């Protein structure tokens, strides 16, 4: 009996994708594009603040320090990344947001609007896939909160 002789196979026939560079929006033949966490934080912070019903962002202490920082002459102004936590990988990102809502706004509708706006903004600007946007409601802003600050000043002689 004769045994079949194995065919000689060239490397190109073995694995045609072996020498190909994976391509995508952030990985091209010309090189790799990386997006810093701070960039994604700023995009998410701005996109979140664009949604009507968001009063401010950040947990209580972060908001207090932010208010003090804004009053210092020569400061850079409000920190748009306040209240935003992100994890950024090579092709994906996850976002955590801490917000204060205006009284009377539907929290469920607001949360969904924030998730949609933040996801669209990050994906459009960075080409990263946003796998999740978690929204934590930390407080509700009441209209009388602004009025009480004005009354405190007038009571001091």
TORKOL-561401 format. One record per residue (C-alpha): z, x, y; residue in one letter. Coordinates in Angstrom, 2 decimals. Layout:
<atom <Z; X; Y>; "A">
...
! end
This chain:
<atom <0.00; 0.00; 0.00>; "X">
<atom <-0.70; 1.08; 3.44>; "X">
<atom <1.74; 0.71; 6.26>; "X">
<atom <0.49; -0.26; 9.69>; "X">
<atom <0.65; 2.57; 12.11>; "X">
<atom <2.57; 1.84; 15.31>; "X">
<atom <0.44; 1.54; 18.41>; "X">
<atom <1.02; 3.95; 21.20>; "X">
<atom <2.17; 1.93; 24.20>; "X">
<atom <2.03; 3.35; 27.72>; "X">
<atom <5.02; 3.01; 30.05>; "X">
<atom <3.17; 0.50; 32.23>; "X">
<atom <2.69; -1.78; 29.24>; "X">
<atom <6.37; -1.49; 28.24>; "X">
<atom <7.86; -2.65; 31.53>; "X">
<atom <5.49; -3.52; 34.32>; "X">
<atom <8.39; -4.14; 36.77>; "X">
<atom <10.18; -0.85; 36.09>; "X">
<atom <8.93; 0.97; 39.20>; "X">
<atom <8.62; -2.08; 41.42>; "X">
<atom <11.08; -2.41; 44.28>; "X">
<atom <12.73; -5.83; 44.33>; "X">
<atom <11.55; -7.67; 47.39>; "X">
<atom <13.12; -10.42; 49.40>; "X">
<atom <14.02; -11.13; 53.01>; "X">
<atom <16.66; -8.35; 53.03>; "X">
<atom <15.10; -5.96; 50.50>; "X">
<atom <11.56; -4.74; 51.10>; "X">
<atom <9.45; -1.81; 50.03>; "X">
<atom <10.22; -0.25; 53.40>; "X">
<atom <13.98; -0.34; 52.90>; "X">
<atom <17.11; -2.47; 52.89>; "X">
<atom <18.49; -4.68; 55.66>; "X">
<atom <22.25; -5.14; 55.77>; "X">
<atom <24.15; -7.63; 57.91>; "X">
<atom <27.69; -6.74; 59.06>; "X">
<atom <30.60; -9.13; 58.59>; "X">
<atom <31.20; -9.26; 62.34>; "X">
<atom <27.63; -10.52; 62.89>; "X">
<atom <28.10; -13.38; 60.42>; "X">
<atom <31.52; -14.16; 61.97>; "X">
<atom <30.04; -14.50; 65.44>; "X">
<atom <27.14; -16.66; 64.27>; "X">
<atom <29.54; -18.94; 62.38>; "X">
<atom <31.94; -19.17; 65.33>; "X">
<atom <29.23; -20.11; 67.80>; "X">
<atom <27.61; -22.59; 65.38>; "X">
<atom <30.98; -24.25; 64.72>; "X">
<atom <31.80; -24.59; 68.43>; "X">
<atom <28.40; -26.26; 69.01>; "X">
<atom <29.53; -29.30; 67.01>; "X">
<atom <30.97; -32.08; 69.15>; "X">
<atom <34.59; -32.81; 68.23>; "X">
<atom <35.71; -29.19; 67.76>; "X">
<atom <38.37; -28.51; 70.40>; "X">
<atom <39.19; -24.90; 69.50>; "X">
<atom <39.33; -22.49; 66.59>; "X">
<atom <42.02; -20.41; 64.93>; "X">
<atom <45.51; -20.93; 63.59>; "X">
<atom <48.39; -21.43; 66.04>; "X">
<atom <49.27; -17.78; 66.65>; "X">
<atom <45.63; -16.71; 66.93>; "X">
<atom <45.02; -19.41; 69.55>; "X">
<atom <48.11; -18.31; 71.50>; "X">
<atom <47.05; -14.66; 71.56>; "X">
<atom <43.49; -15.71; 72.44>; "X">
<atom <44.74; -17.73; 75.42>; "X">
<atom <46.76; -14.75; 76.67>; "X">
<atom <43.82; -12.36; 76.19>; "X">
<atom <41.49; -14.65; 78.17>; "X">
<atom <43.84; -14.59; 81.19>; "X">
<atom <43.92; -10.79; 81.41>; "X">
<atom <41.60; -9.58; 84.18>; "X">
<atom <38.72; -7.52; 82.80>; "X">
<atom <39.01; -8.93; 79.29>; "X">
<atom <35.83; -9.69; 77.40>; "X">
<atom <36.54; -13.43; 77.45>; "X">
<atom <36.99; -15.69; 74.46>; "X">
<atom <36.63; -14.20; 71.00>; "X">
<atom <33.86; -16.24; 69.33>; "X">
<atom <34.93; -14.95; 65.89>; "X">
<atom <38.48; -16.35; 66.28>; "X">
<atom <39.29; -18.67; 63.40>; "X">
<atom <36.40; -17.40; 61.28>; "X">
<atom <36.75; -15.53; 58.00>; "X">
<atom <33.70; -14.36; 56.07>; "X">
<atom <32.79; -12.51; 52.91>; "X">
<atom <29.35; -10.92; 53.00>; "X">
<atom <27.53; -9.54; 49.99>; "X">
<atom <24.02; -8.13; 49.70>; "X">
<atom <22.33; -11.54; 49.57>; "X">
<atom <25.11; -14.11; 49.96>; "X">
<atom <27.89; -15.08; 52.35>; "X">
<atom <30.94; -17.35; 52.22>; "X">
<atom <32.66; -18.69; 55.34>; "X">
<atom <36.19; -19.98; 56.05>; "X">
<atom <36.86; -21.80; 59.35>; "X">
<atom <40.17; -22.82; 60.97>; "X">
<atom <39.67; -25.49; 63.62>; "X">
<atom <41.45; -27.90; 65.93>; "X">
<atom <39.76; -31.30; 66.23>; "X">
<atom <39.69; -33.71; 69.13>; "X">
<atom <41.79; -36.83; 68.56>; "X">
<atom <39.73; -39.83; 67.41>; "X">
<atom <36.99; -37.87; 65.65>; "X">
<atom <36.26; -38.61; 62.00>; "X">
<atom <37.47; -35.47; 60.25>; "X">
<atom <35.25; -35.96; 57.18>; "X">
<atom <32.10; -36.43; 59.30>; "X">
<atom <33.04; -33.53; 61.57>; "X">
<atom <33.67; -31.24; 58.60>; "X">
<atom <30.28; -32.05; 57.08>; "X">
<atom <28.52; -31.52; 60.42>; "X">
<atom <30.23; -28.15; 60.83>; "X">
<atom <29.30; -27.09; 57.29>; "X">
<atom <25.66; -28.07; 57.82>; "X">
<atom <25.34; -26.41; 61.27>; "X">
<atom <27.07; -23.17; 60.25>; "X">
<atom <25.07; -22.86; 57.03>; "X">
<atom <21.75; -23.46; 58.79>; "X">
<atom <22.52; -21.00; 61.59>; "X">
<atom <23.57; -18.17; 59.26>; "X">
<atom <20.69; -18.67; 56.83>; "X">
<atom <18.13; -18.92; 59.65>; "X">
<atom <19.34; -15.82; 61.49>; "X">
<atom <20.29; -13.53; 58.60>; "X">
<atom <18.39; -14.79; 55.53>; "X">
<atom <21.69; -14.61; 53.62>; "X">
<atom <22.33; -17.47; 51.22>; "X">
<atom <25.49; -19.28; 52.32>; "X">
<atom <27.28; -20.28; 49.12>; "X">
<atom <30.16; -22.15; 50.79>; "X">
<atom <31.59; -23.14; 54.15>; "X">
<atom <35.27; -24.09; 53.90>; "X">
<atom <36.69; -25.97; 56.89>; "X">
<atom <40.48; -26.12; 57.43>; "X">
<atom <41.75; -28.57; 60.03>; "X">
<atom <44.85; -26.93; 61.51>; "X">
<atom <45.66; -29.32; 64.33>; "X">
<atom <44.57; -32.34; 66.34>; "X">
<atom <44.19; -31.97; 70.11>; "X">
<atom <45.68; -34.93; 71.95>; "X">
<atom <44.46; -35.88; 75.45>; "X">
<atom <48.03; -35.82; 76.82>; "X">
<atom <48.34; -32.13; 75.77>; "X">
<atom <46.20; -31.18; 78.77>; "X">
<atom <48.09; -33.54; 81.11>; "X">
<atom <51.52; -32.16; 80.12>; "X">
<atom <50.55; -28.66; 81.32>; "X">
<atom <49.80; -30.01; 84.81>; "X">
<atom <53.12; -31.90; 84.96>; "X">
<atom <55.11; -28.81; 83.95>; "X">
<atom <53.86; -26.89; 86.97>; "X">
<atom <54.79; -29.66; 89.41>; "X">
<atom <58.40; -29.90; 88.12>; "X">
<atom <59.15; -26.29; 89.02>; "X">
<atom <60.47; -25.85; 92.56>; "X">
! end
